[in-house]
């Protein structure tokens, strides 16, 4: 299991929506197992991705945990950190 963290100017709701688009059924095909205003859990392909986003002021802190999806998580982190 691996953990990643980044900061972005995107609001937390947008980060989570982008995560679902990237990793979910319309993207890499993972299943959304849990979704709430601050977190989304996805599973599939023998692994999982959990994304937690917290907006404080003008920045959002994003924490990601994964098993088997490291390459794609790093790619997602690069996309939202721009």
C-alpha positions as CSV (number, residue, x, y, z in Angstrom):
1,X,0.0,0.0,0.0
2,X,1.2,3.5,-0.8
3,X,0.2,7.0,0.4
4,X,0.5,10.2,-1.6
5,X,-0.4,13.8,-0.7
6,X,-0.6,17.1,-2.7
7,X,-2.1,20.5,-2.6
8,X,-4.2,22.1,-5.2
9,X,-6.3,25.3,-5.8
10,X,-9.3,23.2,-6.9
11,X,-12.1,22.9,-4.4
12,X,-12.5,19.5,-2.7
13,X,-15.8,18.7,-4.5
14,X,-14.1,19.2,-7.9
15,X,-11.1,17.1,-6.8
16,X,-13.4,14.2,-5.9
17,X,-15.4,14.5,-9.1
18,X,-12.2,14.4,-11.1
19,X,-11.1,11.4,-9.2
20,X,-14.3,9.6,-10.0
21,X,-14.0,10.5,-13.7
22,X,-10.4,9.4,-13.7
23,X,-10.6,6.2,-11.7
24,X,-14.3,5.3,-11.9
25,X,-16.5,3.4,-14.4
26,X,-16.0,6.1,-17.2
27,X,-12.2,6.1,-16.7
28,X,-10.1,3.2,-15.5
29,X,-13.1,1.2,-14.5
30,X,-12.9,1.0,-10.8
31,X,-16.1,0.8,-8.8
32,X,-17.1,3.6,-6.5
33,X,-17.7,1.9,-3.1
34,X,-18.1,4.9,-0.9
35,X,-18.6,8.6,-1.6
36,X,-19.2,11.5,0.8
37,X,-18.4,15.2,0.6
38,X,-14.7,14.7,1.7
39,X,-13.9,11.2,0.5
40,X,-14.3,8.7,-2.3
41,X,-13.3,5.0,-2.2
42,X,-12.8,3.0,-5.4
43,X,-11.9,-0.7,-5.9
44,X,-11.1,-3.0,-8.7
45,X,-8.3,-4.7,-10.5
46,X,-7.1,-6.3,-7.3
47,X,-6.6,-3.0,-5.6
48,X,-8.1,0.2,-4.4
49,X,-7.8,4.0,-4.4
50,X,-9.0,6.2,-1.5
51,X,-9.0,10.0,-2.0
52,X,-9.7,12.5,0.8
53,X,-9.9,16.2,0.1
54,X,-10.0,19.1,2.6
55,X,-10.3,22.7,1.5
56,X,-8.8,25.3,3.9
57,X,-8.9,28.8,2.6
58,X,-7.7,28.9,-1.0
59,X,-6.0,25.5,-1.0
60,X,-7.2,22.0,-0.8
61,X,-5.1,19.2,0.7
62,X,-5.5,15.9,-1.1
63,X,-4.5,12.6,0.5
64,X,-4.5,9.4,-1.6
65,X,-4.0,5.8,-0.5
66,X,-3.6,3.0,-3.1
67,X,-2.8,-0.6,-3.7
68,X,-2.0,-1.7,-7.3
69,X,-2.8,1.7,-8.8
70,X,0.4,3.7,-8.0
71,X,1.2,4.8,-11.6
72,X,-2.3,6.1,-12.1
73,X,-2.5,7.8,-8.7
74,X,0.8,9.6,-9.5
75,X,-0.6,10.7,-12.8
76,X,-3.8,12.0,-11.2
77,X,-1.7,13.9,-8.6
78,X,0.2,15.6,-11.4
79,X,-3.0,16.6,-13.1
80,X,-4.7,18.2,-10.1
81,X,-1.5,19.9,-8.7
82,X,-1.2,22.2,-11.8
